[in-house]
Amino acid sequence: MRNFYMMLLLVCCSFNYAQTKKFQGQGPIAIVSTSSKPIQKQWKGDFTFNDGTLIFSNDFDGGRLNGILQNEDGTYTVLITSENTPVNVSPWYAFKVWSAKQDSISITITYQDPVKHRYYPKLSIDGLHWKPLDSLNYTEYEKGTAAFGYGSLPIKARMKIAVGPKPLWIAGQELQTSSHVEQWTKKLAQYKYVSKQIIGKSKEGRSMQALTIGKSSSKRMLMVISRQHPPEVTGYLAMQSFVETIAGDSRLAKRFRKKFTTYVVPLMNPDGVDNGHWRHNAGGIDLNRDWANFKQPETTNVANFMERRVTATNGAFYFGIDFHSTWDDIYYTLDPKFKGNMPGLVPQWLEELKKAFPAYDPNIRPSDKVEPTTVSRNYFFKKHGAEALVFEIGDNTPRLFIREKGEMSAKILMRSMLARLNDKK
């Protein structure tokens, strides 16, 4: 009954998306070296207790559990540490637990000082379908008083978990590893107008894939990327809905694909995702600081791919979007004074999106700096003239709204771009 009322509340609230307190966004992007730095690989395997009858494991793609101990009172304390430092406060965790018999255990999640707990626990019995931990079984300690950001976080969190012979997955967000992404791209590639190709290898040799939605000969192109930062799953979920809508069977999507081709790199950082990193790739670098230096293979692969498409088609990129996650929904745009290949597209698009959702007031943070390029948005604009932005989804944005906003964003963008194309004729 409790779950029913939670779902009812979610559905009812989905019609009002007002953000009463808005995240002010990050400050100016720091220029940093993007030459590779060492990372510390976590030990992978099983942690056993109670004569082997209780087992914790991080031995799967996306797993992150660096240490665990049993306390004198029978509870357990988990330690989560990052791949290297300094690192953004995105303390990802993911592990499995099971027991020879049905039991109830308490687990406290802790981090390296001074890191705090950020992601609310999600549970799964199959690694595919997830739900948040019941709030009655969750306690935060020494929580900050700020509305957003680091100052809002607790020092640690405790969860009460029912365990049994079947493994229970516990993670900060839904697991979306390279194998999950592979299954999603395979499904999309079943459409005759969607194809996929390998555009290069990651630092550790994993394949980086790009989807082509539409005709590969089109001179009018869009670029979509996601998951530069491994834990940012909500941005990836929004990207999925956005891309599925462009690849859909609607009359609008069919018209759009006749005029524009969309390229998608859904997993920019496969090494970081599969290794359970907080932020960085296998080179120990934040990829979204490498769009000027191109010291890392992942950013280089995408840049080279875009240049090859421009050369092959003698065309241009009209739009570029990079999906991320942060404390709350926010759009990092460019100042309207910057005119690309379709001037005014992004402001118009966001204004229409605001109208599409009652009481929704998009949190828009424009930047008046495009050099050095450093981040993907600036690179898309400066190098290719694409109207560009970073689309950030809140960590705790309701999943229903994520899908709705991704779908509506794609519909409005397609209508706007088609209308502007017709105006030029």
C-alpha positions in Angstrom: 0.0 0.0 0.0 2.9 2.4 0.8 4.4 1.8 -2.6 1.0 2.5 -4.2 0.7 5.9 -2.5 4.3 6.8 -3.5 3.6 6.0 -7.1 0.4 8.0 -6.9 2.3 11.0 -5.5 4.9 10.7 -8.2 2.3 10.7 -11.0 0.3 13.6 -9.5 3.5 15.7 -9.0 4.6 15.1 -12.6 2.2 17.8 -13.7 4.0 20.5 -11.8 7.7 20.8 -12.2 8.4 24.2 -10.6 11.8 24.5 -9.1 11.2 26.7 -6.1 14.9 26.9 -5.2 17.3 27.0 -8.1 20.8 25.7 -8.2 23.0 28.6 -9.1 25.3 26.4 -11.2 29.0 25.9 -11.2 31.5 28.8 -11.3 34.0 29.5 -14.1 35.6 26.3 -15.6 39.1 26.0 -14.3 41.8 25.3 -17.0 43.7 22.2 -15.9 46.2 19.8 -17.4 44.6 16.9 -19.1 47.7 14.7 -19.4 47.1 11.3 -17.9 47.5 10.8 -14.2 47.7 7.6 -12.2 44.5 6.0 -10.8 44.1 3.4 -8.1 42.3 0.3 -9.2 40.0 -1.1 -6.7 40.3 -4.7 -5.6 37.5 -6.8 -7.1 36.0 -9.8 -5.4 33.9 -11.1 -2.5 33.9 -9.9 1.1 32.7 -12.7 3.4 31.4 -12.6 6.9 29.7 -14.9 9.4 31.7 -18.0 8.4 31.0 -17.3 4.7 27.2 -17.1 5.1 27.0 -13.4 4.3 28.7 -12.1 1.2 29.3 -8.6 -0.3 30.7 -8.3 -3.8 31.9 -5.5 -6.1 32.9 -8.0 -8.8 30.9 -6.7 -11.7 31.0 -3.9 -14.2 30.2 -0.6 -12.5 30.9 -2.0 -9.0 32.5 0.3 -6.4 33.2 -1.0 -2.8 36.7 -0.4 -1.5 36.4 -1.9 2.0 33.9 -3.2 4.5 34.0 -4.2 8.2 31.7 -5.7 10.7 31.1 -3.7 13.8 30.8 -5.0 17.3 27.0 -4.4 17.2 26.6 -6.6 14.1 26.2 -3.7 11.7 28.5 -3.2 8.7 30.4 -0.1 7.6 31.3 0.3 3.9 34.1 2.5 2.7 34.0 4.1 -0.7 37.0 5.9 -2.2 37.7 7.6 -5.5 39.9 6.5 -8.4 42.3 9.5 -7.7 42.3 13.0 -6.4 41.4 15.8 -6.7 38.0 14.7 -7.8 34.5 16.1 -8.1 32.1 15.2 -5.2 30.3 12.4 -7.1 30.9 9.5 -4.7 29.6 6.5 -6.7 29.0 3.2 -5.0 27.6 -0.1 -6.2 27.8 -3.6 -4.7 25.8 -6.8 -4.2 25.0 -8.6 -1.0 23.4 -11.9 -0.2 23.0 -14.3 2.7 22.6 -18.1 3.2 19.4 -17.4 5.1 16.8 -14.6 5.3 18.1 -11.8 7.5 18.0 -8.0 8.1 21.3 -6.1 8.2 22.3 -2.5 8.7 24.9 -0.9 6.4 26.5 2.5 6.8 28.2 4.0 3.8 31.2 6.2 4.5 33.8 8.0 2.3 37.3 9.3 2.3 37.6 12.6 4.3 36.2 15.2 3.5 33.8 13.6 1.0 30.1 13.3 1.8 27.2 11.0 0.8 25.4 12.2 -2.3 23.3 9.5 -4.1 20.2 8.0 -2.5 20.4 4.2 -2.6 18.6 2.3 -5.4 17.9 -1.4 -5.1 17.5 -4.2 -7.7 17.2 -8.0 -7.7 18.3 -8.4 -11.3 20.6 -5.4 -12.0 18.0 -4.2 -14.6 15.0 -2.9 -12.7 15.6 -0.5 -9.9 13.6 1.2 -7.1 14.6 3.7 -4.3 15.2 2.3 -0.9 12.2 2.8 1.3 12.8 6.0 3.3 11.7 4.2 6.5 14.9 2.1 6.2 17.3 5.1 5.5 19.0 7.5 7.9 21.4 10.4 7.1 23.9 11.7 9.6 25.2 15.2 10.0 23.3 16.5 7.0 24.1 20.0 5.7 21.5 22.7 5.7 22.0 24.2 2.2 19.4 23.6 -0.5 21.9 22.3 -3.1 25.5 21.2 -3.5 28.1 20.0 -1.1 26.6 22.0 1.8 23.4 20.0 1.5 25.0 16.5 1.9 25.2 14.3 5.0 28.6 12.9 6.2 27.3 9.3 6.0 24.1 7.3 5.5 22.8 4.1 7.0 20.4 1.7 5.3 18.5 -1.3 6.7 18.4 -4.1 4.1 16.6 -7.4 3.9 19.0 -10.1 2.5 18.6 -13.7 1.4 20.1 -16.3 -0.9 19.3 -14.2 -4.0 21.8 -11.3 -4.5 20.5 -7.8 -3.9 22.1 -5.0 -5.9 22.6 -1.6 -4.2 23.9 1.4 -6.1 23.8 5.2 -6.0 21.9 5.3 -9.3 20.6 2.7 -11.8 23.5 0.7 -13.3 24.0 1.6 -16.9 27.3 0.0 -17.9 28.8 -0.5 -21.4 26.9 -3.8 -21.7 23.6 -2.1 -21.0 24.4 0.6 -23.5 25.3 -2.0 -26.1 21.9 -3.6 -25.7 20.2 -0.2 -26.1 22.1 0.7 -29.3 21.5 -2.8 -30.7 17.7 -2.3 -30.3 17.8 1.1 -32.0 20.0 -0.2 -34.8 17.2 -2.6 -35.8 15.6 0.4 -37.5 16.6 0.6 -41.2 17.4 4.3 -40.8 19.7 3.8 -37.8 23.2 2.4 -38.0 26.1 2.2 -35.6 29.8 2.1 -35.9 32.9 2.0 -33.8 34.7 5.4 -33.8 37.7 4.5 -31.7 38.9 2.8 -28.5 39.0 4.1 -25.0 42.1 4.3 -22.8 41.7 0.7 -21.8 40.7 -0.5 -25.3 36.9 -0.5 -25.0 35.0 0.3 -28.1 33.4 3.7 -28.5 30.2 3.5 -30.6 28.3 6.2 -32.5 24.8 5.9 -33.8 23.7 7.4 -37.1 20.0 8.3 -37.2 19.1 9.4 -40.7 21.0 9.5 -43.9 24.8 9.4 -43.6 25.1 11.7 -46.6 23.1 14.5 -45.1 24.8 17.9 -44.9 22.8 19.0 -41.9 23.9 17.3 -38.7 23.4 17.2 -35.0 25.8 15.8 -32.3 24.6 14.2 -29.1 26.9 12.9 -26.4 26.4 11.5 -22.9 28.2 10.0 -19.8 31.5 11.9 -19.8 31.2 11.5 -16.1 30.3 7.9 -15.0 27.8 8.4 -12.1 25.6 10.9 -14.1 22.9 8.4 -15.0 20.0 10.7 -15.0 21.5 12.7 -17.9 22.0 9.4 -19.7 18.3 8.5 -19.1 17.2 11.9 -20.5 19.5 11.3 -23.5 17.8 7.9 -24.2 14.4 9.5 -24.3 15.6 12.4 -26.4 17.3 10.0 -29.0 14.5 7.5 -29.0 12.1 10.3 -30.0 14.2 11.4 -32.9 14.5 7.8 -34.0 10.8 7.2 -33.5 8.0 6.5 -35.9 6.1 9.8 -35.6 5.4 12.0 -38.7 7.6 14.7 -37.1 10.5 12.4 -36.7 10.2 11.1 -40.2 10.2 14.6 -41.6 13.1 15.6 -39.5 15.3 12.6 -40.6 14.7 13.6 -44.2 16.4 17.0 -43.5 18.8 16.3 -40.6 21.0 13.4 -39.4 21.7 12.9 -35.8 24.9 11.4 -34.5 25.0 9.9 -31.0 27.9 8.8 -28.8 25.9 7.5 -25.8 28.9 6.4 -23.7 31.8 8.8 -23.7 33.6 7.2 -20.8 33.2 3.4 -21.0 36.3 2.8 -18.8 35.2 5.1 -16.0 31.7 3.6 -16.1 32.7 -0.1 -16.0 35.4 0.6 -13.4 32.9 2.4 -11.1 34.8 5.7 -11.2 33.4 8.8 -9.6 34.4 11.2 -12.3 37.4 10.4 -14.4 38.4 8.1 -17.3 41.1 5.5 -17.1 43.7 8.2 -17.6 42.6 9.8 -14.4 41.1 12.9 -16.2 37.8 14.7 -16.3 37.0 14.3 -20.0 34.9 17.5 -20.0 38.1 19.5 -19.5 39.9 18.0 -22.5 38.1 19.6 -25.4 40.9 22.0 -26.1 44.0 19.9 -25.5 42.7 16.5 -26.6 45.1 14.5 -24.5 42.7 11.6 -23.9 41.5 9.1 -26.6 37.8 9.5 -25.8 37.5 13.2 -26.6 39.9 12.8 -29.5 37.8 10.0 -31.0 34.7 12.2 -31.0 36.4 15.3 -32.4 38.0 13.2 -35.2 34.6 11.6 -36.0 32.9 15.0 -36.3 35.6 16.3 -38.6 35.4 13.2 -40.8 31.6 13.7 -41.1 32.1 17.4 -42.1 34.7 16.4 -44.7 32.6 13.5 -46.1 29.4 15.4 -46.4 30.7 18.9 -47.0 28.1 19.8 -44.5 27.9 21.3 -41.0 26.7 20.6 -37.5 23.7 22.8 -36.6 23.2 21.6 -33.0 25.3 19.9 -30.3 24.1 18.7 -26.9 26.0 17.1 -24.0 23.8 15.3 -21.3 25.0 15.4 -17.7 23.7 15.2 -14.1 24.1 17.6 -11.2 22.3 18.7 -8.0 19.2 19.9 -9.9 18.0 20.4 -13.5 20.0 23.1 -15.2 20.9 24.2 -18.8 24.4 25.6 -19.5 23.9 27.6 -22.7 26.0 30.1 -24.5 25.2 33.8 -24.5 22.8 34.7 -27.3 25.4 37.1 -28.7 27.2 34.1 -30.1 25.7 33.3 -33.5 26.2 29.8 -35.0 24.8 27.9 -37.9 21.2 28.4 -36.7 21.2 31.6 -34.6 18.6 31.8 -31.8 17.7 28.2 -31.9 18.6 27.3 -28.3 16.8 30.3 -26.6 13.7 29.6 -28.7 13.8 25.9 -27.9 14.0 26.5 -24.2 11.2 29.0 -24.3 9.0 26.5 -26.0 10.0 23.8 -23.5 8.9 26.1 -20.7 5.5 26.5 -22.3 5.1 22.7 -22.7 5.2 22.0 -18.9 2.8 23.9 -16.6 4.7 25.8 -13.9 8.1 24.6 -15.2 10.7 27.4 -15.2 13.9 26.1 -16.9 17.0 27.0 -14.9 19.2 28.5 -17.7 22.8 29.6 -17.1 24.4 31.2 -20.2 28.1 31.6 -20.6 29.8 34.5 -22.4 33.1 32.6 -22.8 33.8 30.1 -25.5 37.6 30.1 -25.4 39.6 28.1 -24.5 37.1 25.5 -25.6 37.9 23.1 -22.7 34.3 21.7 -22.5 32.2 20.0 -25.1 29.7 22.8 -25.5 32.4 25.4 -26.4 34.1 23.0 -28.7 30.9 22.2 -30.6 30.3 25.9 -31.1 33.8 27.2 -31.7 35.0 24.4 -34.0 31.7 23.6 -35.9 29.4 26.6 -35.4 26.8 24.3 -33.8 24.2 25.9 -31.5 25.3 24.0 -28.3 24.5 23.5 -24.6 25.1 21.2 -21.7 21.8 19.7 -20.5 22.0 18.7 -16.8 19.4 16.6 -15.0 19.1 16.6 -11.2 20.3 13.5 -9.4 16.8 13.0 -7.9 14.6 14.2 -10.8 11.6 11.9 -11.0 12.3 9.3 -13.7 8.9 9.9 -15.2 9.7 13.6 -15.7 13.1 12.7 -17.1 11.5 10.7 -19.9 8.8 13.3 -20.5 11.3 16.1 -20.7 13.7 14.1 -23.0 10.8 13.3 -25.3 9.3 16.8 -25.3 12.8 18.4 -25.8 13.3 16.3 -28.9 9.9 17.1 -30.3 10.3 20.9 -29.8 13.8 20.9 -31.2 12.8 19.0 -34.3 9.9 21.4 -35.0 12.1 24.4 -34.4 14.9 23.3 -36.7 12.5 22.3 -39.5 10.7 25.6 -39.2 14.0 27.6 -39.4 15.1 25.5 -42.4 11.8 26.3 -44.2 12.2 30.0 -43.4 15.5 30.1 -45.3 13.8 28.8 -48.5 
